[in-house]
Amino acid sequence: MQRKLLRPGTSALREAHVLGLALLLFLLPACKPKEIEALLGPSQALVSVLAEEAAQFAGPKKQVALITHDASWGPSSTAEEDLKRALKKRGLTVVTVKAANLGNPMLSGMIGLKAADFFEGLEKSVGSGAVISLVGAPLLTPDNMKSPTEHPPVLVVATSMLGDKMGVRGDPLQLARLLDSHVIQLAIIDGGDPSGNTPGKPDATRELFAKNYQILRQPK
């Protein structure tokens, strides 16, 4: 029996996004610097781990392509700016290949990265070592699930919040299909993963990441 996917544009998900953003915007102005750091700490850990993963995927190629939101969602998130700095510290050049219109979360309609915008971003990322989507996974149907045969590895951030802005969450079943189809190579989602910390010497950043997020990878 075919499983029905939870589409990122459902009203329940939209309400969760709006409530999460409203809560963050309400809390930040009243917080002291240390309290703000605590609120944004998980996102900073996400950025650190994401930059590390992107550098590994990129290998000898020193350019990372970024897919983000357009001006309709306001200025760049703190996470996006932190990510650019983290990648540059690793000697990587960052280019924004697509600023996508994700839709209006306050209105009815689909919210997320449209297939056309995703494929356009891939076309513009030729020569890059990796592509990072900060706006969730592409909204592909079974008819267009196959991406171009050759493209850089695609890393997707599909979390409810991204620094000081709301993110675009993804349905784990849809993400699994995208991974199985080799459309994307890695996805970061909400939800703690106690086994996610690297063995050996304790790593505070990885521990914080593992308390808040999980990494989904292609099956071996």
C-alpha positions in Angstrom: 0.0 0.0 0.0 1.4 3.4 -0.9 2.2 5.6 2.0 0.8 9.1 2.0 3.4 11.8 2.5 2.9 14.7 4.8 3.5 17.7 2.6 5.5 20.6 3.9 2.8 22.9 2.9 0.0 21.6 5.2 -1.7 24.0 7.5 -0.5 22.3 10.7 3.1 22.6 9.6 2.5 26.3 8.6 1.0 27.0 12.0 3.9 25.4 13.8 6.4 27.5 11.7 4.5 30.7 12.5 4.2 30.0 16.2 7.9 29.0 16.4 9.0 32.2 14.7 6.6 34.4 16.8 7.9 32.8 20.0 11.5 33.4 19.0 10.9 37.0 18.0 9.1 37.6 21.3 11.9 36.1 23.4 15.0 37.6 21.7 14.4 41.3 22.5 13.8 40.5 26.2 16.8 38.2 26.5 20.2 39.1 27.9 23.3 38.2 25.7 23.9 34.9 27.5 20.3 34.0 27.2 20.3 34.8 23.4 23.4 32.7 23.1 21.6 29.8 24.7 18.6 30.2 22.4 20.8 30.3 19.3 23.3 27.8 20.5 21.8 24.7 18.8 21.7 26.6 15.5 25.4 27.5 15.9 26.2 23.9 16.5 24.2 23.0 13.4 26.2 25.5 11.4 29.5 24.1 12.6 28.6 20.5 11.8 27.1 21.4 8.5 30.3 23.3 7.5 32.4 20.3 8.4 30.1 17.9 6.4 30.1 20.2 3.4 33.9 20.4 3.5 34.2 16.7 3.5 31.8 16.3 0.6 33.5 19.1 -1.4 36.9 17.4 -1.2 39.5 19.1 -3.4 36.9 21.5 -4.9 36.9 24.7 -2.9 33.5 26.1 -3.8 30.1 25.5 -2.1 26.9 26.5 -3.7 24.1 27.9 -1.5 20.3 27.7 -2.0 18.5 30.1 0.3 15.3 32.2 0.5 14.6 35.4 -1.4 13.8 38.9 -0.1 10.2 38.0 0.6 11.3 36.2 3.7 13.4 39.1 4.8 17.2 39.4 5.3 19.5 36.4 5.7 19.2 34.4 8.9 22.0 34.5 11.5 22.6 30.8 10.6 23.2 31.6 7.0 25.7 34.4 7.8 27.4 32.1 10.4 27.6 29.3 7.8 29.2 31.5 5.2 31.9 32.5 7.7 32.4 28.9 8.9 32.9 27.7 5.3 35.3 30.6 4.5 37.3 29.7 7.6 37.7 26.2 6.0 39.1 27.8 2.9 35.9 27.4 0.8 34.3 29.9 -1.5 30.6 30.4 -1.1 28.3 31.3 -4.0 24.5 31.8 -3.8 23.1 30.0 -6.8 19.4 30.5 -6.0 17.4 32.8 -3.8 14.0 30.9 -3.9 10.5 32.2 -3.4 9.2 29.8 -0.8 5.7 31.1 -0.6 4.0 33.1 2.2 3.6 31.1 5.4 0.8 33.4 6.5 -1.3 32.5 3.5 -2.7 29.2 2.1 -0.6 27.4 -0.5 2.5 25.3 -0.8 5.5 26.3 1.3 9.0 25.1 0.3 11.6 24.8 -2.4 9.9 24.3 -5.7 11.3 21.8 -8.2 12.1 24.4 -10.8 14.1 26.5 -8.3 16.0 23.4 -7.1 17.0 22.3 -10.6 18.0 25.8 -11.5 20.2 25.9 -8.5 21.8 22.6 -9.5 22.5 23.9 -13.0 24.2 27.0 -11.6 26.3 24.9 -9.2 28.4 23.2 -11.9 32.0 23.2 -10.7 31.1 23.4 -7.0 32.1 20.7 -4.6 28.8 20.7 -2.7 25.3 22.3 -2.7 23.6 23.3 0.5 19.9 24.0 0.7 19.0 26.1 3.7 15.4 26.0 2.7 14.6 22.3 3.0 14.3 19.6 0.5 12.9 20.2 -3.0 9.2 19.5 -3.5 9.5 16.8 -6.1 6.9 14.4 -7.3 7.5 10.8 -8.4 7.5 12.1 -12.0 10.4 14.5 -11.4 12.2 12.6 -8.6 15.2 12.0 -10.8 17.7 14.9 -10.8 20.3 15.5 -13.4 22.7 12.6 -13.6 25.7 14.6 -12.7 25.6 17.2 -9.9 27.5 18.1 -6.8 26.5 16.4 -3.5 23.4 18.1 -2.1 23.1 18.7 1.7 19.7 19.8 3.0 18.8 21.6 6.2 15.1 20.7 7.0 14.7 22.1 10.5 11.8 24.2 12.0 14.1 27.0 13.0 17.3 28.3 11.4 19.0 30.8 13.7 16.7 33.8 14.1 14.3 32.7 11.3 12.0 29.8 10.7 13.3 27.0 8.6 11.5 24.6 6.2 10.9 21.3 7.8 10.8 18.1 5.8 8.8 14.9 5.9 11.2 12.0 6.8 9.6 9.7 4.3 10.1 12.2 1.5 13.7 12.8 2.6 14.3 9.1 2.6 13.0 8.8 -0.9 15.2 11.7 -2.0 18.2 10.0 -0.4 17.3 6.6 -2.0 17.0 8.3 -5.4 20.4 10.0 -5.0 18.7 13.4 -5.4 20.2 14.5 -2.1 23.1 13.0 -0.2 22.5 14.3 3.4 19.7 15.9 5.4 19.7 17.5 8.8 16.4 17.3 10.7 15.0 18.1 14.1 15.2 15.6 16.9 18.0 14.5 19.3 20.3 11.6 18.4 22.3 10.4 21.4 24.4 8.2 19.1 25.3 11.2 16.9 28.4 12.4 18.9 31.7 11.2 17.5 33.5 8.6 19.6 36.7 9.5 21.5 37.3 12.9 23.0 34.1 14.7 24.0 33.1 17.4 21.5 30.8 20.0 23.0 29.6 21.2 19.6 28.8 17.7 18.4 27.1 16.9 21.8 24.9 20.0 21.5 24.1 19.1 17.9 23.2 15.6 18.8 20.8 16.8 21.5 18.8 18.8 18.9 19.3 17.3 15.4 19.8 14.2 13.4 21.7 13.5 10.2 20.1 11.3 7.6 22.4 9.8 5.0 22.2 7.7 1.9 22.0 4.0 2.7 25.2 2.2 2.1 
